[in-house]
Amino acid sequence: MASGSKEHKEQIRLGFMTAVEIGDRNYVGGLLVTDRFGRPLEFQCTTPVKPNRTQELLYGPTLVPFILGDLLAKALLDRVSVKPSLIMTSRVEILQLRTKVAIPIIYDEASAESGSKPAQSNSSQSVGQEIRFGRQTFRMHEDFTEDQSAVERISQQLSDDANMHEPLERVGEALRETMSTVTARPRVA
């Protein structure tokens, strides 16, 4: 294998992003960036965000996609110092972040957090074609079909039996653990 190819493999950074609901409509997001072997390089999480009643009324069914995609996910990506080459998420609402960043984002329906169902969200309109990554099937944003080649190129540098569900589960567990040990007051969106 050429040394240039080896260097390229070492530069792959995988992002695993999710958000969980804690308490009554409080949301917290997390982003784990790993190397291609799944070893953590950086982890960031947000403070809890709770929409106020006026926001609930004004945003209606677009509130959760706004909080998860526009507020939490964007803040996480802006804050992280090790930028991922690809982001995988278990929340369909985060897929919409792709319209604001140049990083491919793929959605893992099989490990979706409870409450993250495409049929119940305006984000369902953004769910596009399936793509194989590791041993899982993900979905891409329908407006960014050109991401397929980038995702496939990254996938070729990973083991065919790589489990991409497990790191997403780790992020969710880390968020729940962090929130159970912190007595932070939710901030208003």
N, C-alpha and C positions, 0 to 999 in steps of 0.2 A: 504494500500500500504506500502510495506517495506521501511524503511528509506534509504537503499542502492539504491533502485529503484528511490526514490525521488532525492537523490544525483546525480545519473546518468542523470536524466532529466535536472537538473540545469547545468550540464556540457556541454550540447549540444550547440555548437556554429555554427551558419549558416553563410556562406559567400556568398555574392551577388556581383559578379564581372562583370563589363562590360567595354567597351571602346567606345568612340565616336570620330567621325571625326569633327574637328573644322577647319574652314577656308579651305585652299587648301592643302589637304593631311597631315594635322597636326592631330595627334592622342593623346588622353589623356585617361588614364585608371583609374578606381576607384574600391575600394573594401570596402564594408560595412559588418562588422561582427556584428551579432545580437545574442541575446539569443533566446530561442525557442519561445518566445512570439513576436518576431520582434522588440524588443527594442535595439537600437544601443549600441554597446559596443566599437566599434572603426571604424573610417573611414579614409582611406588613398587614396590619388590620386597622380598620377604622374605629372611631368611637361610635357608640349606638346612635342611630338617627330615628327620631319618632316624628311623623308628620302631625301637624296640628289639625284641628277640626276644619278650619277654613281651607287648608290645602287638600284635605280629604274630599271636601265638597267641590272645589274648583278642578282638581285633577281627575276626579272620578276613577274610572278603570285604568287610566294611564299613570296613576300615582306610583304604584309599585315598580313598574318599568322605569319611571323617572328616578326614583330613589336608588334602585339597584344599578341601573345602567349609567345614568347621567351623574349622579352624585357619588355613590360609593365606588363603583368600578373606575371611573375616571380619576378620582382622588387617589386610589391605590396605584394606578399605573403612573400617575404623575410623581408620586412619592417614592416609588421603588428605584433604587440606584442601579440594580442589575436588570437591565431591560430584557424581557423574554423575546425569543424569536417567534413564538406561537403561544397563544393563550387557550387553555381548555377550561370550560365552565360547566357547572351542573345546573346553572340557572338560565333559562331561556331569555330572561330579561336582560342579562348581561351581553348577550349576543349583539344587541343593538349598539354597544360600544364601538363595534367595528366601523360604524359610519363616522366616527370621530378620530380614529387612530389608523396608522398604517400597518399594524400588526394583525396577522390573520387570527381570527377567533373562531373556535369550533365548540359546539354545544353537545354535551353527552346526555342524551335523554335517559339512558339506562341508570345513571347515577343521580338523576335530577332530585334536588331537594324537594321535600313535600311543599306543595303549593305552587310549584314552578311548572305549570302545565300549559303548553302552547295554546290550547283551545280556550283558556281562560284569560289570555293576555293579548293585547294588541301586538306584542312582540311576535306572535305566531306568524304574522305576515312576513317576517324576516327569515324564518326557518326555511332553508333551501335543501339542496341535494345532500345525500349521504356520502361520507368518505371514510375509508378504513384508516385507522391510526392505531398501531400496536395491534392488540387483539380485539379492540372495540370499534364500534361504528359511531361516528359523530355526524353532526349536521353543520353545514356552513351557512353563513348569511347568504340569502338568495341574490343579493345585489353584488356579491363579490366572488363570482365563480372563478375569477383568475387566481384566487387563493389556493385553489386545488393543487396547482403545480408546486407551490411553496410547501404546502402541507405534505404532499407526497415526497418531496425532496428531504424534508426533515424526517419523515417516517422511515425512509430507506436507511437512515443512519441509526435506527433503533432496532432492538430485537423484535421479531415478528410476534412474539408472545408477551410483549411488554404490557403490563396492566396499568392502564391510565385511569381506571376508576379509583384505585387505592390512594394516590396522592390527593385527589379531590376529596375523598373521605377524610384524609388527614387534616386538610384545611378546615373542613366543617367541624371536626372534633376539636381542633385547636381553638377555633372561635368559641365554641360552647364552653370549653375549659377556661379560656381567658375570661369570658363573661361571667362564669360562675365564681371566679376568684376576685373579680373587680366589682367594686360598688359604685361604678361610674353612673352619674345621672345622664340619661339620654339627652342629647341636644336636639333642639327643634330644627327641622330641615329648612 
